[in-house]
Amino acid sequence: MTIGDRVKRARKHAGLNQRELAKAIGITQPSLSELERGESRSSAYLVQIASVCGVDASWLATGSGEMLASDARRAGGSDEIELHNTEVVEGGFPLAPDEVELPCFREVEFSAGDGRTQVVENGGHTMRFPLAKLAARSVSPENAACATATGTSMMPTIADGSPIAIDKGTRHIIDGKIYALDHGGMLRIKRLYKLPLGRVRLVSDNSDEYPEETHSLMGPDAPKIIGRVFWWEVFD
């Protein structure tokens, strides 16, 4: 069964016609029709389609498991970040139907050559990521990006050189969760905790070597939240 077949089955399960489902997820009816016929491999709306139709997002993206999730899975399961073996792969092979290419963040030096850096999406460089992993965390593909963690500040949780995945759609602070930050042109990975008066705690898991920091979220020197880190590679 193709993705288009599963979208059609999910739509019929929800008792919706193409026009109604397309309107609910914010696309045109012809675009949805192309997806159902297999003429489009767009994956950007699979999470929304699953939500509107009341089906399991992982099943919709990959065909694995059951169409209707258990109550526990539909509720989102555990609130802990889920770890996996290596899932991200770089180019060299055709993109599979159950994969999406994500842009990558990195640090680059300003052209002036004065040593200052900025965090940018690396133009043209992407990493592939399974749609099922995005669906499992209700992350829309258009909000997802990758980066590479550097340094040992988040050891032993996130190793130096570990690929990470970021949900750019989640920039509000959930205490204790891990976020990617653009801090003065540095790409930093920290646990965040809200404080009064627009301030935030930046906490490293390797607290012996990297003491806790407190910063204001206002002003030109404030750390900018890129998004929540929802996945990282596990090294053995």
CORHUPE-V933554 format. One record per residue. RES is the residue in three letters. SS is DSSP state (h for helix, s for strand, l for the rest). OMEGA is omega in radians with two decimals (999 if undefined). D_FIRST is the distance of its C-alpha to the first C-alpha in whole Angstrom. Layout:
# CORHUPE-V933554
{{RES | SS | OMEGA | D_FIRST} {RES | SS | OMEGA | D_FIRST}}
This chain:
# CORHUPE-V933554
{{MET | l | -3.12 | 0} {THR | l | 3.06 | 4} {ILE | h | 3.12 | 7} {GLY | h | 3.10 | 8} {ASP | h | -3.12 | 6} {ARG | h | 3.07 | 7} {VAL | h | 3.13 | 10} {LYS | h | 3.13 | 11} {ARG | h | 3.12 | 10} {ALA | h | 3.14 | 12} {ARG | h | 3.14 | 15} {LYS | h | 3.07 | 15} {HIS | h | -3.13 | 16} {ALA | l | 3.14 | 18} {GLY | l | -3.10 | 20} {LEU | l | 2.96 | 20} {ASN | l | -3.07 | 20} {GLN | h | -3.11 | 19} {ARG | h | -3.11 | 23} {GLU | h | 3.14 | 23} {LEU | h | 3.14 | 20} {ALA | h | 3.12 | 21} {LYS | h | -3.10 | 25} {ALA | h | -3.10 | 24} {ILE | h | 3.01 | 22} {GLY | l | 3.04 | 25} {ILE | l | 3.14 | 23} {THR | l | 3.11 | 24} {GLN | h | 3.08 | 22} {PRO | h | 3.12 | 21} {SER | h | 3.11 | 20} {LEU | h | 3.12 | 17} {SER | h | 3.10 | 16} {GLU | h | 3.12 | 16} {LEU | h | -3.14 | 13} {GLU | h | -3.14 | 11} {ARG | h | -3.13 | 12} {GLY | l | 3.14 | 11} {GLU | l | 3.09 | 15} {SER | l | 3.10 | 15} {ARG | l | -3.12 | 14} {SER | l | -3.11 | 16} {SER | l | -2.99 | 16} {ALA | l | -3.03 | 19} {TYR | l | -3.09 | 18} {LEU | h | 3.13 | 15} {VAL | h | 3.14 | 18} {GLN | h | 3.13 | 20} {ILE | h | 3.13 | 17} {ALA | h | -3.13 | 16} {SER | h | -3.12 | 20} {VAL | h | -3.06 | 20} {CYS | h | 3.11 | 18} {GLY | l | 3.11 | 19} {VAL | l | -3.13 | 15} {ASP | l | -3.07 | 15} {ALA | h | 3.12 | 15} {SER | h | 3.08 | 14} {TRP | h | -3.11 | 11} {LEU | h | -3.08 | 10} {ALA | h | -2.98 | 11} {THR | h | -3.07 | 10} {GLY | l | -3.14 | 7} {SER | l | 3.13 | 10} {GLY | l | -3.10 | 13} {GLU | l | 3.13 | 13} {MET | l | -3.13 | 12} {LEU | l | -3.12 | 16} {ALA | l | 3.01 | 18} {SER | l | -3.14 | 21} {ASP | h | -3.11 | 24} {ALA | h | -3.13 | 25} {ARG | h | -3.14 | 22} {ARG | h | 3.13 | 22} {ALA | l | 3.08 | 26} {GLY | l | 3.07 | 25} {GLY | l | -3.08 | 27} {SER | l | 3.11 | 30} {ASP | l | 3.14 | 31} {GLU | l | 3.08 | 32} {ILE | l | -3.05 | 30} {GLU | l | 3.14 | 28} {LEU | l | -3.12 | 28} {HIS | s | 2.91 | 26} {ASN | l | -3.04 | 27} {THR | l | 3.14 | 26} {GLU | l | -3.07 | 23} {VAL | l | 3.07 | 24} {VAL | s | 3.10 | 25} {GLU | l | -2.94 | 26} {GLY | l | 3.13 | 26} {GLY | l | 3.12 | 26} {PHE | l | 3.09 | 22} {PRO | l | 3.12 | 20} {LEU | l | 3.14 | 18} {ALA | l | -3.14 | 14} {PRO | l | -3.11 | 12} {ASP | l | 3.11 | 12} {GLU | s | 3.05 | 16} {VAL | s | 3.08 | 19} {GLU | s | -3.09 | 22} {LEU | s | 3.06 | 25} {PRO | s | -3.09 | 29} {CYS | s | 3.02 | 31} {PHE | s | 3.03 | 35} {ARG | s | 3.06 | 38} {GLU | s | 3.04 | 42} {VAL | s | 3.11 | 43} {GLU | s | 3.01 | 47} {PHE | l | -3.08 | 49} {SER | l | -3.12 | 50} {ALA | l | 3.08 | 54} {GLY | l | -3.11 | 53} {ASP | l | 3.10 | 55} {GLY | l | 3.11 | 53} {ARG | l | -3.12 | 51} {THR | s | 3.02 | 47} {GLN | s | 3.13 | 44} {VAL | s | -3.11 | 41} {VAL | s | 2.95 | 38} {GLU | s | -3.06 | 35} {ASN | s | -3.06 | 35} {GLY | s | 3.08 | 34} {GLY | s | -3.13 | 32} {HIS | s | -3.12 | 31} {THR | s | 2.97 | 28} {MET | s | 3.11 | 26} {ARG | s | -3.07 | 22} {PHE | s | -3.13 | 21} {PRO | s | 3.09 | 18} {LEU | h | -3.12 | 16} {ALA | h | 3.13 | 16} {LYS | h | 3.05 | 20} {LEU | h | -3.11 | 20} {ALA | h | -3.11 | 18} {ALA | h | 3.11 | 20} {ARG | l | 3.13 | 23} {SER | l | 3.09 | 22} {VAL | l | 3.09 | 23} {SER | l | -3.11 | 22} {PRO | h | -3.11 | 22} {GLU | h | 3.10 | 25} {ASN | h | -3.05 | 27} {ALA | s | 3.07 | 26} {ALA | s | 3.13 | 28} {CYS | s | 3.04 | 29} {ALA | s | 3.08 | 33} {THR | s | 3.10 | 35} {ALA | l | 3.10 | 37} {THR | l | 3.14 | 41} {GLY | l | -3.04 | 44} {THR | l | -3.04 | 44} {SER | l | -3.13 | 45} {MET | l | 3.03 | 41} {MET | l | 0.05 | 42} {PRO | l | -3.07 | 41} {THR | l | -3.13 | 38} {ILE | l | -3.06 | 37} {ALA | l | 3.03 | 38} {ASP | l | -3.13 | 40} {GLY | l | -3.11 | 37} {SER | l | 2.97 | 34} {PRO | s | 3.08 | 31} {ILE | s | 3.06 | 31} {ALA | s | -2.99 | 28} {ILE | s | 3.02 | 30} {ASP | s | -3.12 | 29} {LYS | l | 3.11 | 31} {GLY | l | 3.12 | 30} {THR | l | 3.14 | 32} {ARG | l | 3.02 | 36} {HIS | l | -3.02 | 38} {ILE | l | 2.96 | 39} {ILE | l | -3.01 | 38} {ASP | l | 3.05 | 41} {GLY | l | 3.11 | 40} {LYS | l | -3.06 | 37} {ILE | s | -3.10 | 37} {TYR | s | 2.98 | 37} {ALA | s | -3.07 | 37} {LEU | s | 2.89 | 40} {ASP | s | -3.05 | 42} {HIS | s | -3.12 | 45} {GLY | l | -3.14 | 48} {GLY | l | 3.06 | 46} {MET | s | 3.05 | 45} {LEU | s | -3.06 | 41} {ARG | s | 3.12 | 42} {ILE | s | -3.06 | 39} {LYS | s | 2.90 | 41} {ARG | s | -3.09 | 41} {LEU | s | 3.06 | 42} {TYR | s | -3.13 | 44} {LYS | s | 3.03 | 46} {LEU | s | 3.09 | 49} {PRO | l | 3.02 | 52} {LEU | l | 3.04 | 53} {GLY | l | 3.13 | 50} {ARG | s | -3.06 | 50} {VAL | s | 3.02 | 47} {ARG | s | 3.03 | 48} {LEU | s | -3.02 | 46} {VAL | s | 3.06 | 46} {SER | l | 3.07 | 45} {ASP | l | 3.05 | 44} {ASN | l | -2.99 | 46} {SER | l | 3.13 | 49} {ASP | l | -3.11 | 52} {GLU | l | -3.06 | 52} {TYR | l | -3.10 | 50} {PRO | l | 3.10 | 52} {GLU | l | 3.12 | 50} {GLU | s | 3.05 | 51} {THR | s | -3.10 | 51} {HIS | s | 2.96 | 51} {SER | s | 3.07 | 51} {LEU | l | 3.14 | 48} {MET | l | 3.05 | 50} {GLY | l | -3.03 | 52} {PRO | l | -3.11 | 51} {ASP | l | -3.09 | 51} {ALA | l | 3.03 | 49} {PRO | l | 3.13 | 46} {LYS | s | -3.13 | 43} {ILE | s | 3.08 | 39} {ILE | s | 3.13 | 36} {GLY | s | -3.13 | 34} {ARG | s | 3.04 | 33} {VAL | s | -3.08 | 32} {PHE | s | 3.13 | 29} {TRP | s | 2.96 | 28} {TRP | s | -3.13 | 30} {GLU | s | 3.13 | 30} {VAL | l | 3.03 | 32} {PHE | l | 3.13 | 34} {ASP | l | 999 | 36}}
